[in-house]
Amino acid sequence: MADLSDYSHLIDRAEIHDLDAILAVEPDSARDRVLRMATAYRLGRRETALADATWLLEQQPDSVDLDQVRRLIDSLEHDDR
């Protein structure tokens, strides 16, 4: 029997693929950037997560908790996953 975490990983991979497609059409969507950043982080895709976090800090959308984004960047820069 498959572990549920196996399915979670597959869902994350599908989600990041969908978010890549959305952001190709709507690159200024802060909501989708946050979602892709979090999903990329869970998948260990540090470069994608860091790129989206950096974009969010540069754009400073009102709808995003920038302190949380800074903490994620700090975690990415000090995480040896």
N, C-alpha and C positions, 0 to 999 in steps of 0.2 A: 504494500500500500504506500502511495506517495505521501510524503510529508507536506503539510499545508504550506510550509515556507517555500517549497518548490513552486507551488502555484502563485504565491505572492511575487516571487521573482519574475515569473513569466508575465504576470499582470504589469509589473513595473516596467519590464522591457517593452511591452506593447504600448503602455502609456507614454513612455519617453519617445517612442517612434511617432505616436500621434502628436505629441507636443512639438517635436521637430517640424512636422508638417504644418502645424498651426503657425508656428513662429516664422516659417519660411514665407507665409502669406501676411502675417501680422506681427512683424518684428518688434513693434512697440507695445505689445501686450504684457504689462507688468504681471498680471495674474498668471499668465501662462509661463512667464519667466520664473516666477516663484515656484510653480508646480514642477517645472523641469529641473530647477536647481535642487529641490528636495528629492525628486525621484533619482536624479543623477547621483546625488550624495548616497542614497540608499543602495544604489547599484555599484558604488565605488568608482564612478566616472568623475574623478576629481577635476579634470580639466573643464568639463562641461559645467559642473556645479560652480567652479570658481569663475568661469567666464560669465555665467548668468548673475552671480553675486556681484561681480565687479560692474556689470552693466546696470544692475539695480542701484548700486551706490552712486554711479555716475548720473543716472537719470533722476534719482530721488523721488519716485512716485509717492504721492500722499497715502496711498492705500497699503503701503508696505512698511513693516516694522524694521527700520534700517539697523537698529541695534541688534536685532536677531540675525540679520544678514551679516553684520560684522562678526558676530560670534561664530557663525558658520564658517566664514573665511578664516578666522583664527583656528578653528578646529581643523579645517582642511590643511592649513599651513603647518600644523603641528601633529597631524595624524599620519602614522606610518602604516596605514592599511596596505 
